Amino acid sequence: MKYFLTTVFYFFIISSYGQTLDSCGIDNNPKLTIYESKYLNEYLKNQRDTFDLTGKQIIFVTGSGGGLIGEKKEYFSDIKEWNNKNSRIATEFIILTTEEKIESGGYDAILTYWVKIFPNKKRIIEKIKTCH
């Protein structure tokens, strides 16, 4: 009985984790939904330290040189695709300082994907200001 309950509990956790991913990236609003923040808190647990992504606004950056402002939908689409291959996407998480948050218009962090050379944070903040 003990093993049965453990197995049922394990499958419940695994299935709810997958359902969370299905609810991610449904729009390009930079403010994370509860599902997106829950998923990313786990996905980035080794990079974010104690930073909680709940309700945070994120700048998504892509391109080999990190020069393109990306989209949340594309980011999660890539995660889903690579997750199906039992792999992870190349991503980096950078928390903005209070001053950088103000300068960027309220963004809390930068999430890169498929970036080989990380650009200067100031250039990203300047770029996001001109995009919005």
C-alpha positions in Angstrom: 0.0 0.0 0.0 2.8 2.4 0.9 4.4 1.8 -2.6 1.1 2.3 -4.3 0.5 5.7 -2.7 4.0 6.8 -3.4 3.6 5.8 -7.1 0.3 7.6 -7.4 1.7 10.7 -5.7 4.7 10.6 -8.0 2.6 10.5 -11.2 0.3 13.3 -9.9 3.3 15.5 -9.5 4.7 14.7 -12.9 1.4 15.2 -14.7 0.8 18.6 -12.9 4.3 19.7 -13.9 3.5 19.0 -17.6 0.1 20.7 -17.4 1.8 23.8 -16.1 4.0 23.9 -19.2 1.0 23.5 -21.4 -0.4 26.7 -19.8 2.8 28.7 -20.5 3.5 31.0 -23.4 0.0 31.6 -24.5 0.6 35.3 -25.0 3.5 37.8 -25.3 2.7 39.9 -22.2 6.1 40.4 -20.5 4.4 39.9 -17.1 4.5 36.2 -16.2 1.3 34.3 -15.4 1.2 32.1 -12.3 1.8 29.1 -14.5 4.8 30.6 -16.2 6.4 31.8 -13.0 5.8 28.5 -11.3 7.4 26.6 -14.2 10.3 29.0 -14.5 11.0 29.0 -10.8 11.6 25.3 -11.1 13.3 25.4 -14.5 15.8 28.1 -13.4 16.2 27.1 -9.8 20.0 26.8 -10.2 20.3 30.3 -11.7 17.8 32.5 -9.8 19.0 31.8 -6.2 16.1 33.0 -4.0 14.6 35.4 -6.6 10.9 34.5 -7.1 9.5 35.0 -10.6 5.9 35.3 -9.5 4.3 38.2 -11.2 7.5 39.5 -12.6 8.0 41.3 -16.0 10.7 39.6 -18.1 12.7 40.8 -21.1 13.2 37.9 -23.5 16.4 38.2 -25.5 17.6 35.9 -28.3 20.0 35.9 -31.3 23.6 34.6 -31.3 24.9 38.0 -30.1 21.8 38.7 -27.9 20.8 41.6 -30.1 17.1 40.6 -30.6 14.3 41.2 -28.3 12.5 37.9 -28.3 9.0 36.8 -27.4 7.6 34.9 -24.5 5.6 32.6 -26.8 8.7 31.7 -28.7 10.7 31.0 -25.5 8.1 28.6 -24.1 7.6 27.0 -27.5 11.3 26.2 -27.6 11.2 24.8 -24.1 8.3 22.6 -25.0 10.1 21.4 -28.1 13.3 20.6 -26.3 11.5 19.1 -23.3 9.9 16.6 -25.7 13.5 15.6 -26.7 14.4 15.3 -22.9 16.7 18.3 -23.2 16.8 21.9 -22.2 17.3 25.1 -24.2 20.4 27.3 -23.7 19.1 30.0 -21.4 20.5 32.5 -18.9 18.7 34.5 -16.2 19.9 38.0 -15.2 18.2 39.9 -12.4 18.0 43.7 -13.0 19.0 46.1 -10.2 16.4 48.6 -8.9 17.9 51.3 -11.1 17.9 49.1 -14.2 14.3 48.1 -13.4 13.2 51.8 -13.3 15.3 52.6 -16.5 13.8 49.7 -18.4 10.2 50.7 -17.6 9.5 48.1 -14.9 11.2 44.9 -16.1 12.5 42.7 -13.3 14.9 40.4 -15.2 16.3 39.3 -18.5 15.9 35.8 -19.9 18.1 34.8 -22.8 17.6 31.9 -25.1 20.0 30.7 -27.8 22.5 33.5 -27.0 26.2 32.7 -27.5 27.6 36.1 -26.5 25.7 38.0 -23.9 25.4 41.7 -24.7 25.7 44.6 -22.3 22.6 45.0 -20.1 22.5 48.7 -20.9 22.1 47.9 -24.6 19.3 45.6 -23.9 17.5 48.1 -21.6 18.0 50.8 -24.3 16.6 48.5 -26.9 13.5 47.6 -24.8 12.8 51.2 -24.2 12.7 51.9 -28.0 10.5 48.9 -28.7 7.8 49.9 -26.3 
